[in-house]
Amino acid sequence: MEPKTTAFAFLDDHRHELITGTEVWPVLGKLLPKAELAALMKMITGYNLYYDCNRKAEAVRKVKGFGYVVGGAVMVLSAKSNGAYGHYWNPPFEFHAWWSPILKDTSMIVDLALPGLIMLGSKVKDSVGYVLEGRDPMILAGKPRDWMMYHPVEEMEVGL
């Protein structure tokens, strides 16, 4: 048996945690009407709860019928200002993806992977404590709050 690196072991620990379709997260913004959200939740049932951001963004593009799967970096700041959690832009190993109607615009974002990112960041602990504290899982469907930092880099090609 091959030894796992810390990063792989962490990813491997969560591979079986899937979206069930019964999750209910608040939606921040107005870019996702209830009917679209319901269709999307049905489409992404079975996707990994914490990962598959590119597939979730592609599902949004299919439901909306236009727009971009944007690849880039994201950081969510802790409410206590003592940490942050997210993903840098280093594909194919590390990246984040979301949907936007305009490629390099960060004022209109739909991010179905944000709930999992917040939940995962709330589980990560360092010598000071939990990295991401005081943030509840939510779907972003509009303009990010100041504690959400999105940095678009390029359009991603994704297939479901």
C-alpha positions as CSV (number, residue, x, y, z in Angstrom):
1,M,0.0,0.0,0.0
2,E,1.4,3.4,-1.0
3,P,1.6,6.0,1.8
4,K,-0.7,9.0,1.4
5,T,0.5,12.6,1.6
6,T,-1.4,14.8,4.0
7,A,-3.2,16.6,1.2
8,F,-4.3,13.3,-0.5
9,A,-5.3,11.8,2.8
10,F,-7.5,14.9,3.5
11,L,-9.1,14.7,0.1
12,D,-9.6,10.9,0.3
13,D,-11.3,11.3,3.7
14,H,-14.2,13.2,2.1
15,R,-14.6,11.3,-1.2
16,H,-17.8,9.6,0.0
17,E,-19.6,12.7,1.3
18,L,-22.0,13.4,-1.5
19,I,-24.9,15.9,-2.0
20,T,-28.1,14.1,-1.2
21,G,-30.5,16.7,-2.7
22,T,-32.2,17.3,0.6
23,E,-29.7,20.0,1.7
24,V,-31.2,23.5,2.3
25,W,-28.8,26.4,2.3
26,P,-29.7,30.1,2.3
27,V,-29.1,31.9,-1.0
28,L,-27.3,35.2,-1.0
29,G,-28.3,37.2,-4.0
30,K,-31.1,37.1,-6.6
31,L,-29.5,35.4,-9.6
32,L,-31.1,32.0,-8.8
33,P,-34.9,31.9,-8.9
34,K,-36.4,29.1,-6.8
35,A,-37.3,27.0,-9.9
36,E,-33.7,27.1,-11.1
37,L,-32.3,26.3,-7.7
38,A,-34.6,23.3,-7.4
39,A,-33.5,22.0,-10.9
40,L,-29.8,22.6,-10.0
41,M,-30.1,20.7,-6.7
42,K,-31.6,17.8,-8.5
43,M,-28.8,17.9,-11.2
44,I,-25.9,18.0,-8.6
45,T,-27.3,15.3,-6.4
46,G,-24.5,12.7,-6.1
47,Y,-21.7,15.2,-6.6
48,N,-19.1,15.5,-3.9
49,L,-20.3,17.9,-1.1
50,Y,-16.9,19.6,-0.8
51,Y,-15.4,19.4,-4.3
52,D,-16.7,19.1,-7.9
53,C,-16.9,22.9,-8.1
54,N,-16.3,22.8,-11.9
55,R,-19.1,20.3,-12.4
56,K,-21.5,22.4,-10.2
57,A,-20.6,25.6,-12.2
58,E,-21.3,23.7,-15.5
59,A,-24.7,22.6,-14.1
60,V,-25.5,26.3,-13.6
61,R,-24.4,27.1,-17.1
62,K,-26.7,24.4,-18.5
63,V,-29.7,25.6,-16.5
64,K,-29.1,29.2,-17.3
65,G,-28.3,28.5,-21.0
66,F,-25.5,31.1,-21.1
67,G,-22.5,32.4,-19.2
68,Y,-19.1,31.1,-18.2
69,V,-17.6,28.5,-15.9
70,V,-14.9,30.7,-14.5
71,G,-11.8,29.2,-13.0
72,G,-9.8,31.1,-10.4
73,A,-9.0,31.4,-6.7
74,V,-11.3,32.0,-3.8
75,M,-10.8,32.8,-0.1
76,V,-13.4,33.0,2.6
77,L,-12.3,35.0,5.7
78,S,-13.2,33.9,9.2
79,A,-15.7,36.0,11.0
80,K,-13.2,36.3,13.8
81,S,-10.5,37.7,11.4
82,N,-8.1,35.0,12.5
83,G,-8.0,32.9,9.4
84,A,-9.2,32.1,5.9
85,Y,-10.0,29.1,3.8
86,G,-10.1,28.6,0.1
87,H,-8.3,27.5,-3.0
88,Y,-5.5,29.0,-5.0
89,W,-5.3,28.9,-8.7
90,N,-2.9,26.0,-9.5
91,P,-4.8,23.7,-11.8
92,P,-5.2,20.8,-12.1
93,F,-4.3,20.3,-8.4
94,E,-5.9,23.3,-6.8
95,F,-8.5,25.7,-8.2
96,H,-12.1,26.9,-7.7
97,A,-14.8,27.4,-10.3
98,W,-18.1,29.3,-10.4
99,W,-20.6,30.6,-12.9
100,S,-20.8,34.1,-14.1
101,P,-22.6,35.8,-17.0
102,I,-19.5,37.9,-17.7
103,L,-16.1,36.2,-17.7
104,K,-13.9,38.5,-15.5
105,D,-16.7,40.2,-13.5
106,T,-17.0,39.4,-9.8
107,S,-20.2,41.3,-9.2
108,M,-22.5,38.5,-10.5
109,I,-21.5,35.0,-9.3
110,V,-23.4,31.8,-8.8
111,D,-21.3,29.4,-6.6
112,L,-23.0,26.2,-5.7
113,A,-19.7,24.9,-4.2
114,L,-19.5,27.6,-1.6
115,P,-21.5,25.7,1.1
116,G,-19.1,22.8,0.9
117,L,-16.1,25.1,0.9
118,I,-17.3,26.9,4.1
119,M,-18.2,23.5,5.7
120,L,-14.7,22.1,4.9
121,G,-13.0,25.2,6.1
122,S,-14.9,25.0,9.4
123,K,-13.4,21.5,9.9
124,V,-9.8,22.4,9.3
125,K,-7.8,23.1,12.5
126,D,-4.4,24.6,13.1
127,S,-2.4,25.5,16.2
128,V,-4.6,28.5,16.8
129,G,-8.0,26.8,16.3
130,Y,-10.4,26.3,13.5
131,V,-9.4,28.1,10.4
132,L,-12.8,29.3,9.4
133,E,-15.1,30.3,12.2
134,G,-18.5,32.1,12.3
135,R,-19.5,31.4,8.7
136,D,-22.6,29.4,7.8
137,P,-22.8,27.5,4.6
138,M,-24.7,29.4,1.8
139,I,-25.0,29.6,-1.9
140,L,-23.8,32.7,-3.5
141,A,-26.1,34.0,-6.3
142,G,-25.0,37.6,-6.7
143,K,-22.3,40.0,-5.5
144,P,-19.9,38.5,-3.0
145,R,-19.6,39.9,0.5
146,D,-16.4,41.6,1.6
147,W,-15.4,38.4,3.4
148,M,-15.5,36.4,0.1
149,M,-12.6,37.0,-2.2
150,Y,-13.0,35.7,-5.8
151,H,-10.2,36.1,-8.3
152,P,-11.2,35.0,-11.8
153,V,-8.4,33.8,-14.1
154,E,-9.9,32.1,-17.1
155,E,-12.8,30.2,-18.6
156,M,-12.7,26.5,-17.8
157,E,-13.8,23.8,-20.2
158,V,-15.9,21.3,-18.4
159,G,-18.0,18.3,-19.3
160,L,-20.7,16.8,-17.1
